[in-house]
Amino acid sequence: MSVVSTILVYLMIWMIVFFMSLPIGVNVSKEFIPGNANSAPVKTNLKAKFFYSTIITLPLTYLVILLVENNFIVTFINSLDI
């Protein structure tokens, strides 16, 4: 894979992991603050989620690149006998 392809795969996997991590650990405020939605979180921890998504995405990107480079996906699709 080229460098551009690797970066695009990384970004796609990062976005999936990041969006999956957004609802984790979110606490909704019990008291209503005028001007805010009732479902507004107290603290979102976006910096930590950004960091952990970046770390988790690295081995997943390596795994996808490894599977593509070794033609595992093509071999698996050909073995399905569709």
C-alpha positions in Angstrom: 0.0 0.0 0.0 1.1 3.5 -0.6 1.6 6.1 2.1 -1.6 7.9 1.1 -3.6 4.7 1.3 -2.1 3.9 4.7 -3.0 7.4 6.0 -6.6 7.0 4.6 -7.0 3.6 6.2 -5.7 5.0 9.5 -8.1 8.0 9.4 -11.1 5.8 8.6 -10.4 3.4 11.4 -9.6 6.3 13.8 -13.0 7.9 13.1 -14.8 4.6 13.8 -12.9 4.1 17.0 -13.3 7.7 18.1 -17.1 7.8 17.5 -17.5 4.4 19.3 -15.7 5.9 22.3 -17.8 9.1 22.6 -20.6 7.7 24.7 -18.2 5.9 27.1 -18.1 7.4 30.5 -20.5 10.3 29.9 -22.4 11.4 32.9 -25.6 13.5 32.5 -26.1 16.4 34.9 -28.9 15.8 37.4 -29.7 19.5 37.7 -31.1 21.6 34.9 -29.0 24.6 33.8 -31.0 27.2 31.8 -29.7 27.4 28.2 -28.3 23.8 28.2 -30.0 20.7 27.0 -31.2 18.2 29.7 -28.9 15.6 28.1 -25.8 17.7 28.2 -22.8 15.8 29.7 -21.0 17.1 32.8 -17.6 16.2 31.4 -16.9 14.7 28.0 -13.2 13.7 28.4 -12.5 14.5 24.7 -8.7 14.8 25.1 -8.5 11.3 26.7 -10.8 9.8 24.1 -8.8 11.4 21.3 -5.5 10.0 22.7 -6.9 6.5 23.3 -8.5 6.4 19.9 -5.1 7.3 18.4 -3.3 4.5 20.3 -5.9 1.9 19.6 -6.0 2.7 15.9 -2.3 2.0 15.3 -2.4 -1.8 15.7 -5.7 -2.0 13.9 -4.3 -0.2 11.0 -1.3 -2.4 10.9 -3.6 -5.5 11.0 -5.7 -4.2 8.0 -2.5 -3.4 6.0 -1.1 -6.8 6.8 -4.3 -8.5 5.6 -4.4 -6.4 2.4 -0.7 -6.9 1.6 -1.0 -10.7 2.0 -4.1 -10.9 -0.2 -6.0 -12.5 2.7 -9.2 -10.7 1.8 -9.1 -11.8 -1.9 -8.3 -15.3 -0.9 -11.2 -15.4 1.6 -13.7 -14.0 -0.9 -12.6 -16.5 -3.6 -13.0 -19.4 -1.1 -16.7 -18.5 -0.5 -17.8 -19.9 -3.8 -20.4 -17.3 -4.5 
